Amino acid sequence: MVRVQNVDVSDQRVDVGNGVSVPATWTVVIEGESGVPGAIQVHVAYDPTLSRTVADEVRVLRAGDGDEVTSLTLREVRVQYALQASGLEVSTVSEYGHPPATGAEYLRRMQERTDRDLTASVVDASTTYRLAVTINLPPLKAVADCLGVSQSTATRLMNRARMEGLAPGVDLPDPSATGPIVGASAPGGPIIGR
């Protein structure tokens, strides 16, 4: 069983917009990862130029005598997973009428929310998108999954959020264009809502 623990979480928080904030830095420790004989430590920092969290340093600590860290071991380290899984727990979202919630709690609340009108859908989409981008989840997929809409509808909601000033800096593909969606998710990331 894979265990994820956040340690050395900075008291300094970065407000990234839409009510979303993350610690300036933290370290995630992962144990029990298949193919890795020991613990993985990923030091995470918010990068204001990229407007998201990044892996600052990645270390693999062998479990003990008889184990070694090799290039094959390093290939098994899922850095993106570490950023996503830990980011869901250390991020917070402040939403009018609700107490601050972790990113994971917020995404669950979005999945459970029903009877949204267009205005609420645009606001929820922009906040979900901002959270997802910040913690390295595929943002349009997160919006689609959490709001229970297609990715093309998620794109249209985000284009509307951008036009209304709720999503500055967001540049999306035309939802009527054909072909694959850029940034589509790959298997192996954390499951939203668990």
C-alpha positions as CSV (number, residue, x, y, z in Angstrom):
1,M,0.0,0.0,0.0
2,V,1.3,3.4,-1.0
3,R,1.5,5.9,1.9
4,V,1.7,9.7,1.3
5,Q,2.7,12.0,4.1
6,N,3.2,15.8,3.9
7,V,5.9,17.2,6.2
8,D,7.7,20.5,6.6
9,V,4.6,22.3,5.3
10,S,5.4,26.1,5.2
11,D,3.3,28.4,7.2
12,Q,3.6,30.9,4.4
13,R,0.7,30.5,1.9
14,V,0.4,31.7,-1.7
15,D,-3.0,33.0,-2.8
16,V,-3.2,31.9,-6.4
17,G,-6.6,33.3,-7.2
18,N,-10.2,32.2,-7.2
19,G,-10.0,31.5,-3.4
20,V,-7.3,28.9,-3.9
21,S,-4.1,28.9,-1.8
22,V,-1.1,26.6,-1.3
23,P,1.8,26.5,1.0
24,A,4.9,28.2,-0.4
25,T,6.8,24.9,0.1
26,W,6.4,21.5,1.6
27,T,7.9,18.0,1.4
28,V,5.9,14.9,0.5
29,V,7.2,11.5,1.6
30,I,5.9,8.4,-0.3
31,E,6.5,4.9,1.0
32,G,5.4,1.6,-0.4
33,E,5.7,2.6,-4.0
34,S,6.1,-0.5,-6.3
35,G,9.6,-0.9,-7.6
36,V,11.1,1.6,-5.1
37,P,13.0,-0.1,-2.2
38,G,12.6,2.8,0.3
39,A,11.1,6.2,0.6
40,I,10.7,8.9,-2.0
41,Q,10.9,12.5,-0.8
42,V,9.8,15.3,-3.1
43,H,10.3,18.9,-2.0
44,V,7.5,21.0,-3.6
45,A,7.5,24.7,-4.1
46,Y,5.1,27.1,-5.8
47,D,6.6,28.7,-8.9
48,P,5.1,32.1,-9.6
49,T,6.4,32.1,-13.2
50,L,4.7,28.8,-14.0
51,S,1.7,29.6,-11.7
52,R,1.8,26.1,-10.3
53,T,3.6,23.9,-7.9
54,V,6.8,22.2,-9.0
55,A,9.2,19.5,-7.8
56,D,12.2,21.4,-6.4
57,E,14.1,18.3,-5.4
58,V,13.4,14.6,-5.6
59,R,15.3,12.0,-3.5
60,V,15.0,8.3,-3.1
61,L,16.2,6.9,0.2
62,R,17.0,3.2,0.3
63,A,15.3,1.2,2.9
64,G,18.5,-0.4,4.3
65,D,21.2,-2.9,3.7
66,G,20.7,-5.0,0.6
67,D,18.8,-2.4,-1.2
68,E,20.2,0.1,-3.7
69,V,18.9,3.0,-5.7
70,T,19.6,2.6,-9.5
71,S,18.4,4.3,-12.6
72,L,15.7,1.7,-12.9
73,T,14.5,2.7,-9.4
74,L,14.4,6.3,-10.4
75,R,12.2,5.5,-13.4
76,E,9.6,4.2,-11.0
77,V,9.3,7.5,-9.1
78,R,6.0,9.2,-10.0
79,V,6.8,12.8,-9.4
80,Q,3.6,14.1,-10.9
81,Y,1.6,11.7,-8.7
82,A,3.5,13.1,-5.6
83,L,2.6,16.7,-6.6
84,Q,-1.1,15.8,-7.2
85,A,-1.7,13.6,-4.2
86,S,0.0,15.9,-1.7
87,G,-1.4,19.0,-3.4
88,L,-5.0,17.8,-2.8
89,E,-4.3,17.7,0.9
90,V,-2.3,20.9,1.5
91,S,-4.2,23.2,-0.8
92,T,-7.2,25.1,0.5
93,V,-10.2,26.6,-1.2
94,S,-12.2,29.4,0.3
95,E,-15.7,29.6,-1.1
96,Y,-18.5,32.1,0.0
97,G,-20.9,30.4,2.4
98,H,-18.6,27.5,3.2
99,P,-15.6,27.0,5.6
100,P,-12.2,26.7,4.0
101,A,-11.7,23.2,2.6
102,T,-8.7,21.2,1.4
103,G,-8.5,20.8,-2.4
104,A,-9.7,17.2,-2.0
105,E,-12.7,18.2,0.1
106,Y,-13.5,21.0,-2.4
107,L,-13.5,18.7,-5.4
108,R,-15.8,16.2,-3.6
109,R,-18.1,19.1,-2.8
110,M,-18.2,20.1,-6.5
111,Q,-19.1,16.5,-7.5
112,E,-21.9,16.5,-5.0
113,R,-23.3,19.9,-5.8
114,T,-26.4,19.8,-8.0
115,D,-28.8,22.4,-9.5
116,R,-26.2,24.8,-10.7
117,D,-27.3,27.6,-12.9
118,L,-25.0,29.0,-15.6
119,T,-23.4,31.6,-13.3
120,A,-22.7,29.1,-10.6
121,S,-21.3,26.7,-13.2
122,V,-18.9,29.3,-14.5
123,V,-17.7,30.2,-10.9
124,D,-17.3,26.6,-9.9
125,A,-15.5,25.8,-13.2
126,S,-13.0,28.7,-12.7
127,T,-12.2,27.7,-9.1
128,T,-11.9,24.0,-10.0
129,Y,-9.7,24.9,-12.9
130,R,-7.4,27.1,-10.8
131,L,-7.0,24.5,-8.2
132,A,-6.3,21.8,-10.7
133,V,-3.7,23.8,-12.6
134,T,-2.0,24.8,-9.3
135,I,-1.5,21.2,-8.1
136,N,-0.8,19.7,-11.5
137,L,-4.1,17.9,-12.2
138,P,-5.4,18.0,-15.8
139,P,-7.6,21.1,-15.4
140,L,-10.3,20.6,-18.1
141,K,-10.7,17.0,-17.0
142,A,-11.0,18.1,-13.4
143,V,-13.7,20.6,-14.4
144,A,-15.6,18.0,-16.5
145,D,-15.4,15.3,-13.8
146,C,-16.3,17.6,-10.9
147,L,-19.2,19.4,-12.6
148,G,-20.4,16.3,-14.4
149,V,-20.1,17.8,-17.9
150,S,-18.2,16.9,-21.1
151,Q,-14.7,18.3,-21.7
152,S,-16.1,20.5,-24.5
153,T,-18.7,21.9,-22.1
154,A,-15.9,22.4,-19.5
155,T,-13.9,24.3,-22.2
156,R,-16.9,26.5,-23.0
157,L,-17.4,27.2,-19.3
158,M,-13.8,28.2,-18.9
159,N,-13.9,30.4,-22.0
160,R,-16.9,32.2,-20.5
161,A,-15.0,32.5,-17.1
162,R,-12.1,34.0,-19.0
163,M,-14.4,36.5,-20.7
164,E,-16.0,37.4,-17.4
165,G,-12.5,38.0,-15.8
166,L,-12.7,34.9,-13.5
167,A,-9.8,33.1,-15.2
168,P,-7.0,35.5,-16.0
169,G,-4.1,33.9,-17.9
170,V,-6.2,30.9,-19.1
171,D,-5.7,30.1,-22.8
172,L,-7.9,27.3,-24.0
173,P,-8.3,25.5,-27.3
174,D,-11.4,26.3,-29.4
175,P,-14.1,23.8,-28.2
176,S,-15.4,23.4,-31.7
177,A,-12.0,22.3,-33.0
178,T,-11.5,18.6,-33.8
179,G,-8.7,16.4,-32.6
180,P,-7.4,15.4,-29.2
181,I,-7.5,17.7,-26.3
182,V,-4.1,19.0,-25.4
183,G,-3.2,18.2,-21.8
184,A,-5.6,15.2,-21.6
185,S,-4.9,13.1,-18.6
186,A,-2.7,10.1,-18.5
187,P,-3.4,7.1,-16.3
188,G,-1.8,6.8,-12.8
189,G,-2.9,10.1,-11.2
190,P,-4.9,10.4,-8.0
191,I,-8.6,9.7,-8.2
192,I,-10.7,12.8,-7.5
193,G,-13.3,12.3,-4.8
194,R,-11.7,9.5,-2.8
